[in-house]
């Protein structure tokens, strides 16, 4: 899953073979995919001596769309011709063996004209770049370790601390003959650390990069202009007015070395009525592909990382599964009863008895007046409004699912009977005593259920005991001389 730049010559450096880029496998997992294509040999013409010839290495280029040799990175190899100064390790610009293999690249990161010593007459924003192509695109959300080694040429006059890497989905280039200067792209990865002035040892530059997805090309070089480049004269006696760097062992390696461990969550897992649910992947180790299955839902499958709007059209309990994979392998998770869709109670009916409101049977009740929905007026099955208004009840079941009733308009409110004349005492389970405190009056009483069915009728001018043990559990009303009260 990594690719590793190591340039070498085939067939014992025969003149008819060109420098190639070797792909070195970076992971121990044998099924991982190399991101750099395996190169094939190309004929090496007599004039191609290594200087300006990086494009002859397969899958590598100079990012120069012009026809001239402006902005032309170089190839160095242990068996290159001495002519042209690109033999390795004893090259024209300095002594440096390839870090691995038999070849490496070289680019100019900064150039300034100076006649003697370190006095710069002017700089011209001249740059060289190397561009590479991957065998497969980077995966969105996956973290990659991006690295390569640099070494300042011994005979370079200048050193800089500017280096960058730009990733793209298509091959970017610039005509440096008509548009000289740094490339216009902004690199995702930049180095602006200490001066890169080591001429003896290879220095590792490394970054972590999270791919946006689809990147298949990258460019390495100094993307800053001369004003933004931190340059320093390190070799006053040099006749080469460059900051010239050898580059080797370019590597892009996915940090994922283990298969995903799958986990997921939903915006809701137990809900009332038909709803659309959103799912979120919580898997670790950076999966790159996802296969969801939603039993009883529409759609029934998805390959998105976080599918949204999964609609459940029927009531019941449903399974959900996810298979997530990356280059290291796959993992799956299956819940047989992950989603439960409950049916809400039926719409309640409201019976009006005078101004008394009673709802059909349910587990729980909440009465409201439409002008103030934040105030629960009562949690009983029946409610006696104290003023005109539009009233409704919300009933709920033991699962918490609820359904509202239609609103009922109450235009006038009947007065309850006076407790100065009558009182009710509970003597036992469903046994009550009615006491007439106004003994000079003869009280007529009627007991009814919520449907208006008469259960008992009696008169008293003192005390009367009535027994409701033999009637069904429910709400009953006592009508006193045409005035209502519920108990």
C-alpha positions as CSV (number, residue, x, y, z in Angstrom):
1,X,0.0,0.0,0.0
2,X,3.0,2.1,-0.1
3,X,5.1,3.2,-2.9
4,X,8.8,3.8,-2.7
5,X,10.9,5.7,-5.1
6,X,14.2,3.9,-5.9
7,X,15.6,4.5,-9.4
8,X,17.7,1.9,-11.0
9,X,19.0,0.6,-14.3
10,X,18.1,-2.8,-15.8
11,X,20.3,-5.2,-17.7
12,X,23.5,-4.2,-16.0
13,X,23.1,-0.6,-17.1
14,X,22.9,-1.3,-20.8
15,X,22.8,1.9,-22.9
16,X,19.5,0.7,-24.4
17,X,17.7,0.8,-21.0
18,X,16.6,3.8,-19.1
19,X,16.4,4.6,-15.4
20,X,13.3,3.2,-13.8
21,X,11.4,3.7,-10.6
22,X,11.1,0.6,-8.5
23,X,8.1,0.1,-6.4
24,X,9.0,-1.3,-3.0
25,X,6.2,-3.0,-1.0
26,X,5.8,-1.2,2.4
27,X,3.4,-3.5,4.2
28,X,3.6,-7.0,5.5
29,X,0.0,-7.8,4.6
30,X,0.3,-9.8,1.3
31,X,-3.0,-8.7,-0.2
32,X,-2.3,-4.9,0.1
33,X,-2.3,-3.0,-3.2
34,X,0.8,-1.1,-4.3
35,X,-0.1,2.5,-5.1
36,X,2.7,3.0,-7.7
37,X,2.5,1.2,-11.0
38,X,5.4,-1.2,-11.7
39,X,7.6,0.5,-14.3
40,X,8.7,-0.9,-17.6
41,X,12.0,-0.2,-19.4
42,X,12.3,2.4,-22.1
43,X,15.0,2.9,-24.7
44,X,17.7,5.3,-23.7
45,X,18.8,7.4,-26.6
46,X,22.4,8.5,-27.0
47,X,21.5,12.1,-26.2
48,X,19.7,11.2,-23.0
49,X,22.5,11.4,-20.5
50,X,20.5,11.9,-17.3
51,X,20.4,15.7,-17.1
52,X,16.9,17.0,-17.7
53,X,15.7,13.4,-18.2
54,X,13.5,12.6,-15.2
55,X,10.5,12.1,-17.5
56,X,12.2,9.1,-18.9
57,X,11.5,7.3,-15.7
58,X,8.1,5.7,-16.1
59,X,5.3,7.2,-14.0
60,X,7.4,10.3,-13.2
61,X,7.5,13.6,-15.0
62,X,8.8,17.2,-14.7
63,X,5.3,18.9,-14.6
64,X,6.5,21.1,-17.4
65,X,4.0,21.5,-20.3
66,X,6.4,23.5,-22.4
67,X,8.5,21.9,-25.2
68,X,11.8,23.3,-24.0
69,X,14.0,22.1,-21.2
70,X,13.1,24.9,-18.8
71,X,12.3,23.5,-15.3
72,X,14.0,20.1,-15.9
73,X,14.7,17.8,-13.0
74,X,17.7,15.4,-13.4
75,X,18.3,11.7,-13.0
76,X,21.4,10.3,-11.2
77,X,22.6,6.7,-11.4
78,X,25.6,4.7,-10.5
79,X,26.1,3.5,-14.0
80,X,25.3,6.8,-15.8
81,X,27.7,8.1,-18.4
82,X,30.3,10.5,-16.9
83,X,29.4,13.0,-19.6
84,X,26.8,15.4,-18.2
85,X,27.7,14.9,-14.5
86,X,24.8,12.7,-13.5
87,X,26.8,9.7,-12.5
88,X,26.4,8.6,-8.9
89,X,27.9,9.0,-6.4
90,X,30.5,11.4,-7.9
91,X,28.2,13.8,-9.7
92,X,29.1,17.3,-11.0
93,X,27.2,19.0,-8.2
94,X,28.5,16.9,-5.4
95,X,29.2,13.5,-4.0
96,X,26.1,11.5,-2.9
97,X,25.3,7.9,-3.4
98,X,21.6,7.0,-3.8
99,X,20.0,6.3,-0.4
100,X,18.6,3.0,-1.7
101,X,18.9,1.3,-5.0
102,X,21.1,2.7,-7.8
103,X,19.5,6.1,-8.7
104,X,17.9,9.2,-7.4
105,X,16.5,12.6,-8.7
106,X,17.8,16.2,-8.4
107,X,15.9,19.5,-8.6
108,X,16.6,23.2,-8.2
109,X,14.6,24.8,-5.4
110,X,16.0,28.3,-5.6
111,X,18.3,30.2,-7.9
112,X,20.0,33.6,-7.5
113,X,22.6,35.2,-9.7
114,X,25.8,36.1,-7.7
115,X,29.2,36.9,-9.2
116,X,31.5,36.6,-6.2
117,X,30.9,35.2,-2.7
118,X,27.4,35.3,-1.4
119,X,26.3,38.7,-2.8
120,X,23.1,38.1,-4.7
121,X,22.6,40.4,-7.7
122,X,19.0,39.2,-8.4
123,X,16.8,36.1,-8.2
124,X,14.5,34.9,-10.9
125,X,12.0,32.5,-9.2
126,X,13.3,29.6,-11.2
127,X,12.0,26.2,-9.9
128,X,12.1,22.6,-10.8
129,X,9.6,19.9,-9.8
130,X,9.1,16.2,-9.9
131,X,5.6,14.8,-10.5
132,X,4.6,11.2,-9.7
133,X,1.6,9.1,-10.6
134,X,-0.1,6.6,-8.3
135,X,-1.4,3.2,-9.5
136,X,-4.7,3.8,-7.7
137,X,-6.4,6.9,-6.2
138,X,-6.2,7.7,-2.5
139,X,-9.2,6.8,-0.4
140,X,-11.3,9.7,1.1
141,X,-10.8,9.9,4.9
142,X,-7.8,7.6,5.0
143,X,-4.6,8.9,6.6
144,X,-1.3,8.4,4.7
145,X,2.3,8.7,5.8
146,X,3.9,10.8,3.1
147,X,7.7,11.0,3.1
148,X,10.9,11.3,1.1
149,X,14.6,12.0,1.7
150,X,16.5,15.1,0.6
151,X,20.2,16.0,0.5
152,X,21.8,19.3,-0.4
153,X,24.4,19.0,-3.2
154,X,27.9,19.7,-2.0
155,X,28.6,22.3,-4.7
156,X,25.3,24.2,-4.3
157,X,25.8,27.8,-3.2
158,X,22.4,28.1,-1.4
159,X,20.3,26.1,1.0
160,X,16.6,26.7,1.7
161,X,14.0,25.5,4.2
162,X,11.1,25.4,1.7
163,X,9.7,22.1,0.3
164,X,6.1,21.0,-0.4
165,X,3.9,18.2,-1.8
166,X,0.8,18.9,-3.8
167,X,-1.8,16.1,-4.4
168,X,-4.3,16.2,-7.3
169,X,-6.9,14.1,-9.0
170,X,-5.5,15.0,-12.5
171,X,-1.9,15.6,-13.6
172,X,-1.1,19.3,-13.1
173,X,1.6,21.1,-15.2
174,X,2.8,24.5,-16.1
175,X,4.6,25.9,-19.1
176,X,7.7,27.2,-17.4
177,X,8.9,28.7,-20.7
178,X,6.0,31.2,-21.0
179,X,5.1,31.2,-17.3
180,X,8.3,31.1,-15.2
181,X,8.2,31.0,-11.5
182,X,6.7,28.7,-8.9
183,X,3.7,26.5,-9.7
184,X,0.4,28.2,-8.9
185,X,-1.0,25.3,-6.9
186,X,-1.1,25.5,-3.1
187,X,0.5,22.3,-1.6
188,X,-1.4,20.4,1.0
189,X,1.9,19.5,2.7
190,X,4.7,22.0,3.4
191,X,8.0,22.0,5.1
192,X,9.2,25.2,6.7
193,X,11.5,23.9,9.4
194,X,15.2,24.3,9.9
195,X,17.5,25.0,6.9
196,X,18.0,21.9,4.7
197,X,21.8,22.3,4.6
198,X,23.1,18.7,5.2
199,X,25.4,17.7,2.3
200,X,26.5,14.5,3.9
201,X,23.4,12.7,5.2
202,X,20.0,12.1,3.7
203,X,17.3,14.0,5.7
204,X,13.8,12.6,6.1
205,X,10.8,14.9,5.5
206,X,7.5,13.3,6.6
207,X,3.9,14.3,7.0
208,X,0.5,12.8,7.8
209,X,-2.0,13.4,5.0
210,X,-5.8,12.7,5.2
211,X,-7.0,12.2,1.6
212,X,-10.1,13.9,0.3
213,X,-10.5,11.1,-2.2
214,X,-9.4,10.5,-5.8
215,X,-5.9,11.9,-5.6
216,X,-3.7,10.0,-8.1
217,X,-0.9,12.5,-8.8
218,X,1.6,14.5,-6.7
219,X,4.2,17.2,-7.3
220,X,7.3,17.8,-5.1
221,X,9.2,21.0,-5.0
222,X,9.3,24.6,-3.7
223,X,5.9,26.3,-4.3
224,X,6.9,29.6,-2.6
225,X,8.2,32.5,-4.6
226,X,11.6,34.0,-3.9
227,X,10.2,36.5,-1.4
228,X,8.6,33.7,0.5
229,X,11.7,31.4,0.4
230,X,14.0,31.2,3.3
231,X,17.4,31.0,1.6
232,X,20.9,31.1,2.9
233,X,24.3,31.1,1.3
234,X,26.2,28.1,2.5
235,X,29.0,27.8,0.0
236,X,30.5,31.2,-1.0
237,X,33.0,29.6,-3.4
238,X,30.5,27.7,-5.4
239,X,30.0,28.5,-9.1
240,X,26.5,26.9,-9.0
241,X,24.0,29.6,-7.8
242,X,21.3,27.2,-6.8
243,X,19.7,25.5,-3.8
244,X,20.0,22.1,-5.5
245,X,18.6,19.0,-3.8
246,X,18.9,15.3,-4.4
247,X,15.6,13.4,-3.7
248,X,15.2,9.7,-3.1
249,X,12.8,7.1,-1.5
250,X,9.5,8.9,-2.0
251,X,6.9,7.0,0.0
252,X,3.1,7.2,0.5
253,X,1.9,4.6,2.9
254,X,-1.6,4.3,4.4
255,X,-1.5,4.4,8.1
256,X,-4.2,1.7,8.3
257,X,-2.4,-1.5,9.1
258,X,-5.4,-3.3,10.5
259,X,-8.9,-4.2,9.4
260,X,-11.8,-2.1,10.6
261,X,-13.5,-2.8,13.9
262,X,-17.2,-2.1,13.0
263,X,-19.6,-0.1,15.1
264,X,-22.5,2.2,14.2
265,X,-25.3,4.2,15.6
266,X,-28.6,5.6,14.5
267,X,-30.5,8.9,15.1
268,X,-33.2,6.8,16.7
269,X,-33.7,3.1,17.2
270,X,-37.1,2.9,19.0
271,X,-39.7,5.3,17.6
272,X,-43.4,5.8,17.0
273,X,-45.0,5.8,13.6
274,X,-43.2,5.8,10.2
275,X,-40.0,7.7,10.2
276,X,-36.8,8.3,8.3
277,X,-33.6,7.4,10.3
278,X,-30.0,8.5,9.8
279,X,-27.1,6.1,10.4
280,X,-23.6,6.9,11.4
281,X,-20.5,4.7,10.9
282,X,-18.4,4.5,14.1
283,X,-15.9,2.0,12.8
284,X,-12.2,2.4,13.7
285,X,-9.1,1.8,11.6
286,X,-10.3,4.0,8.7
287,X,-12.6,1.9,6.5
288,X,-12.7,2.8,2.9
289,X,-15.9,0.9,1.8
290,X,-19.2,0.3,3.5
291,X,-22.1,-2.1,2.8
292,X,-25.2,-1.5,4.8
293,X,-28.3,-3.7,4.9
294,X,-31.6,-2.3,6.4
295,X,-34.3,-5.0,6.7
296,X,-37.8,-3.6,6.2
297,X,-36.6,-0.2,5.0
298,X,-36.4,1.8,1.9
299,X,-33.8,1.8,0.6
300,X,-32.8,-1.7,1.8
301,X,-29.0,-1.2,1.2
302,X,-26.5,1.6,1.0
303,X,-22.7,1.9,0.3
304,X,-22.4,5.4,1.8
305,X,-20.4,5.8,5.0
306,X,-23.2,7.6,6.8
307,X,-26.5,6.9,5.0
308,X,-29.4,9.3,5.8
309,X,-33.1,9.2,5.3
310,X,-33.6,5.4,5.7
311,X,-37.4,5.1,5.7
312,X,-39.3,2.4,7.6
313,X,-42.9,2.1,6.2
314,X,-44.2,-0.6,8.5
315,X,-44.4,-1.3,12.2
316,X,-42.2,-4.0,13.7
317,X,-38.7,-4.9,14.7
318,X,-36.0,-4.9,12.1
319,X,-32.3,-6.0,11.7
320,X,-29.4,-3.7,10.6
321,X,-26.0,-4.9,9.4
322,X,-22.8,-3.2,8.3
323,X,-19.7,-4.6,6.5
324,X,-16.8,-2.2,6.5
325,X,-13.5,-2.8,4.7
326,X,-10.1,-1.2,4.1
327,X,-7.0,-2.5,2.4
328,X,-6.1,-4.7,5.5
329,X,-9.4,-6.5,5.5
330,X,-13.1,-6.4,6.5
331,X,-15.3,-6.6,9.6
332,X,-19.0,-6.9,10.0
333,X,-21.7,-6.2,12.7
334,X,-25.2,-7.5,12.7
335,X,-28.1,-6.5,15.1
336,X,-31.2,-8.6,14.7
337,X,-33.5,-6.2,16.6
338,X,-31.8,-2.8,16.1
339,X,-34.8,-0.9,14.9
340,X,-38.2,-1.0,16.6
341,X,-41.1,1.0,15.0
342,X,-44.2,1.3,17.2
343,X,-47.7,2.2,16.3
344,X,-49.2,5.2,18.1
345,X,-52.5,4.9,19.9
346,X,-55.7,5.7,17.8
347,X,-57.0,9.2,17.7
348,X,-58.9,9.8,20.9
349,X,-62.6,10.9,20.9
350,X,-63.8,13.6,23.2
351,X,-67.2,13.4,24.8
352,X,-68.8,16.6,25.9
353,X,-71.3,16.5,28.8
354,X,-72.4,20.0,29.4
355,X,-69.0,21.6,29.6
356,X,-67.2,18.5,31.0
357,X,-64.8,16.9,28.6
358,X,-64.0,13.2,28.7
359,X,-61.5,11.3,26.5
360,X,-61.8,7.7,25.3
361,X,-59.8,5.2,27.2
362,X,-56.0,5.4,27.1
363,X,-53.0,4.9,29.4
364,X,-52.2,8.6,29.9
365,X,-53.8,11.9,29.2
366,X,-52.7,15.5,28.9
367,X,-55.3,18.3,28.3
368,X,-54.5,21.6,26.6
369,X,-56.1,24.8,25.5
370,X,-55.0,25.7,22.0
371,X,-53.8,29.2,23.0
372,X,-51.3,27.9,25.5
373,X,-49.7,24.7,24.4
374,X,-47.0,24.8,27.1
375,X,-49.5,24.4,30.0
376,X,-51.0,21.0,30.8
377,X,-54.4,21.6,32.3
378,X,-55.1,18.1,33.5
379,X,-53.8,14.5,33.3
380,X,-57.1,12.9,34.1
381,X,-59.4,11.2,31.6
382,X,-62.0,14.0,32.1
383,X,-61.4,17.7,32.4
384,X,-63.8,20.5,33.5
385,X,-62.8,23.8,31.8
386,X,-63.1,26.9,33.9
387,X,-63.5,29.2,31.0
388,X,-64.5,29.1,27.3
389,X,-61.9,28.1,24.8
390,X,-60.7,25.4,22.4
391,X,-59.6,22.2,24.2
392,X,-57.9,19.0,23.1
393,X,-56.3,16.0,24.7
394,X,-53.1,14.1,23.9
395,X,-53.3,10.4,24.8
396,X,-50.2,8.2,25.1
397,X,-49.6,4.5,25.6
398,X,-47.1,2.6,27.8
399,X,-44.4,2.9,25.1
400,X,-44.6,6.7,25.1
401,X,-46.3,6.9,21.7
402,X,-48.9,9.7,21.6
403,X,-51.8,10.9,19.5
404,X,-53.7,14.2,19.8
405,X,-57.5,14.6,19.5
406,X,-59.3,17.2,17.5
407,X,-60.0,20.4,19.4
408,X,-63.4,21.0,21.0
409,X,-64.9,24.5,21.4
410,X,-66.4,25.3,24.8
411,X,-68.5,28.5,24.6
412,X,-69.9,28.5,28.1
413,X,-69.0,26.8,31.4
414,X,-71.6,25.4,33.8
415,X,-71.1,26.1,37.5
416,X,-70.5,23.1,39.8
417,X,-72.8,22.6,42.7
418,X,-71.9,24.3,45.9
419,X,-70.0,22.2,48.4
420,X,-71.8,24.2,51.1
421,X,-74.9,22.0,50.5
422,X,-73.4,18.6,49.6
423,X,-70.3,16.6,50.5
424,X,-69.0,13.2,49.4
425,X,-67.0,10.9,51.6
426,X,-65.3,7.6,50.6
427,X,-66.2,4.9,53.1
428,X,-64.4,2.0,51.4
429,X,-63.4,0.5,48.1
430,X,-66.0,2.0,45.7
431,X,-68.4,2.7,48.6
432,X,-69.3,6.4,49.0
433,X,-71.5,8.5,51.3
434,X,-73.3,11.6,50.1
435,X,-74.2,14.1,52.9
436,X,-76.8,16.9,52.4
437,X,-75.7,19.8,54.5
438,X,-78.8,21.8,53.5
439,X,-81.3,19.6,55.3
440,X,-84.2,21.9,54.5
441,X,-83.8,20.8,50.9
442,X,-84.6,17.4,49.3
443,X,-81.7,16.5,47.0
444,X,-82.3,14.4,43.8
445,X,-79.2,12.5,42.7
446,X,-78.4,10.6,39.6
447,X,-75.2,8.5,39.0
448,X,-74.2,8.0,35.3
449,X,-71.2,6.5,33.5
450,X,-69.3,8.4,30.7
451,X,-71.8,7.4,28.1
452,X,-74.7,8.9,30.0
453,X,-76.1,5.5,31.1
454,X,-77.9,5.8,34.5
455,X,-76.4,3.6,37.2
456,X,-78.5,4.8,40.2
457,X,-81.1,7.4,41.2
458,X,-82.0,8.4,44.7
459,X,-83.2,11.3,46.8
460,X,-82.0,12.4,50.3
461,X,-82.3,15.3,52.7
462,X,-79.6,13.9,55.0
463,X,-77.1,11.1,54.3
464,X,-77.1,8.4,51.7
465,X,-74.6,5.6,51.0
466,X,-74.2,4.2,47.5
467,X,-72.2,1.2,46.5
468,X,-70.3,1.0,43.1
469,X,-68.5,-2.3,43.8
470,X,-70.4,-4.2,41.2
471,X,-69.9,-1.8,38.3
472,X,-66.9,-1.7,35.9
473,X,-63.9,0.4,36.7
474,X,-64.1,3.8,35.1
475,X,-65.3,7.4,35.5
476,X,-68.8,8.0,36.9
477,X,-70.8,11.2,37.4
478,X,-73.1,12.4,40.2
479,X,-75.8,14.8,39.0
480,X,-77.2,16.9,41.8
481,X,-80.4,18.7,41.0
482,X,-79.2,19.3,37.4
483,X,-75.7,20.5,38.6
484,X,-72.7,18.2,37.8
485,X,-69.8,16.9,39.7
486,X,-67.4,14.0,38.8
487,X,-65.7,11.7,41.4
